[in-house]
């Protein structure tokens, strides 16, 4: 289903500038953006996947991962085909890279915004997560869905690589309550060579989303020999702390995937080393992911150090939450940072 991709601007040259993400594609008639789902037709930028979802599931909120956002709740998750990145390690390449690898073909099923909201309520979800591929490439679809969901009392979550423009974030901020943003590396070379993107716009998006009052959690998929040096880990930790030491950081294990099948799996020792560095830099909440590690997946009160949320499972999906509805520690009364109700 095609619909106007209204987050765009007509240039004096006659080209159309897409204003959704930092790729800033400037397109002539018939041209596709890098994402392959935004195309100029009839002098107007069109979103080719509006209301057309390629992946729909009911997930534990912990899978996003969001550990300080309505623990133990369910998120209705939706994604389309297409992506503004081309990560060689993509875990969802079968949808994110589908149009790029199939001559711009679109696949999916009809899920208009109201239907998504209805299904979220039907399945007992407290939120809708725009995930699996990069949600900003189907911005107008997410915007309409999030706005309607917000009006009906549901929360909204963006699971993103952090390439949103400031304009996109400003428009989303009234309706999107949380974002899990990837900082894939602290090296611009890594971003250019492995992801087809740049580091600076990601850091700018994280900062802007935080300043807009959106609850932020960060994820880094650690790939040994690529982005797991002490220097890079410390650099990301320092950046996060410079914004807010209470922003949770998820350190996830890499499993060989897509175009990086020969890269080794991330070892537990690498994850624990990164965890230690992050804590040394003053981050209150650090987690490991993609492995079952109860001690490193659980939440500890920054004040009294008692364990206040027990998690187990490879995505921390088995949860025992000891906090009250306001995130208050039962041991010392400290109010943990997060979205608890």
Buried (B, 14 or more C-beta within 10 A) or exposed (E): BBBEBBBBEEEEEEBBBBBBBBBBBBBEEEBBBBBBBBBBBEEBBBBBBBBBBBBBBBBBBBBBBBBBBBBBBBBBBBBBBBBBBBBBBBBBBBBBBBBBEEEBEBBBEEBBBBBBBEBBBEEEBBBBBBBBBBBBBBBBBBBBBBBBBBEEEBBBBBBBBBBBBBEBBEBBBEBBBBBBBBBBBBBEEBBEEBBBBBBEBBBBBBBBBBEBEBBBBBBBBBBBEBBBBEEBBBBBBBBBBEBEBBBBBBBBBBBEBBBBEEBEBBBEEBBBBBBEBBBEBEBBBBBBBBBBBEEBBBBBBBBEEBBBBBBBBBBBBBBEBBBEEEBBBEBEEBBBBBBBE
